[in-house]
Amino acid sequence: MTKCTRTILIAALSAAVVLAMVIGAAVWLNRPQPLRPVDSQTLRDAITTERLTQHLKALQDASDANGGNRQAGRPGHAASIDYVEAQLKGAGYETQRQEFTYERRDPSRATLADEGAPSTSGTVTSLTTYEVETDFRPFARSATGSAAGNVTAVDVNLDNDRDTTSGCEASDFTHFPRGDIALLQRGTCRFDTKVQHATDAGASAVIVFNHGGREGLFRGDLGEDAAIPVLAATAERGAAWASRPTRLTLDVDTLESVTTENLIADWPGESGETVVVGAHLDGVADGPGINDNGSGVVTVLETAIQLAKLRAQTTHGVRFAFWSGEEDGLHGSYHYVESLEDAALEATELYLNLDMVGSPNPTPWVYGGLGREGWRGLDHPVGETMADFLTEQGAEPDNATFEGSDHLPFLEAGIPVSGLYTGADEGEDGPADPCYHLACDRTDNIDPDMLGLMADALAHGVLAVAS
Ligand SMILES: [Zn+2]
């Protein structure tokens, strides 16, 4: 090696050392602040009603710009995931999307046509096609399938001079021709009673029409799956079919394939155990879904953001999960639990669910709080911690025991659960949320004080269980 070469080498090495120092300084400057213990009050002070309301506004915008809903597999839900993911990334989280597919009923694909009266030569003389969502719609939990045949009206009252009991008694069907389509009128008894009687009498399908004085089309739910197709129809259509011989053909084969995603972000802990905190980010087809469940989403999201901003030190990891497909049957949370490895299932200390926490006529319900057993012996003590917190804040919490949300798959897997809820269409002084599953479930359908209180209760509970 010549002297000259050595000088160049030394110069190069010096440059490398300087460069390394510059990079080292940059890394040091960008290094996140160390984690530190954070108390409940500090976390709660950081979670403001203003921030929660801003997130709700963003979800409302996602719906308004995409056809008025945030249903799984549709653009309003995709925009919602993008928003929540951007917020989480902005707070420093890495996020994962977990894709899955399921089949969903699409009522807009149902068909109904009038075959007209057969002429003496046997050919059909007329055919009217009715409009789904205008003239008729399938009941929730109608059977899928098709039917064609004569329509037989059962104990209907077209004068509308009294409430009808059409189909309420099994004896209404004494002379019902098996295989006909039963035409029933709404009123007096439950839909499932009418449909059960028609099914027992051998009807191939049921059409329930609105009674006079009640305009338009109604929504009906049967409580459980029907054995035959069941449609709702307007009073006008029903009266026309009842007043002349009618043959109808209908089809309720309406399955569509939905591909959608859960969104997951992890806050690190030291113990290897995880607390999962979740809310469903999808909504129903008929509205923007701001209380159900924008409210749960924003409380979970803001807890995640502020935990990261405060660099909160936690013993257990906290996994924040934003489920999809809840409204179609808890598909996202089932997919998550079913795809967990045994070790990850074992390491899940608790699942905390947030679904509808800003109801305008609210009761602060705590899953398994108040020392009463909620479900299957799998209540977690954090329920009592949150109920005590709410009591200290002057609220009067009650004990929730429903199973119709994303905590159910966790319960079935043997994982303790808790959660918060402020009510849907139940309630002693009118429904807790009169806009439940409707187009009016907008940002003005939220009680901001209750939302803020539930966010505080969640923050308090998460810190209590994770620290
Ligand atoms: Zn919900």
Boltz pocket constraint, residues with backbone or C-beta under 6 A from the ligand:
constraints:
  - pocket:
      binder: B
      contacts: [[A, 280], [A, 292], [A, 293], [A, 326], [A, 355], [A, 356], [A, 405]]
      max_distance: 6.0
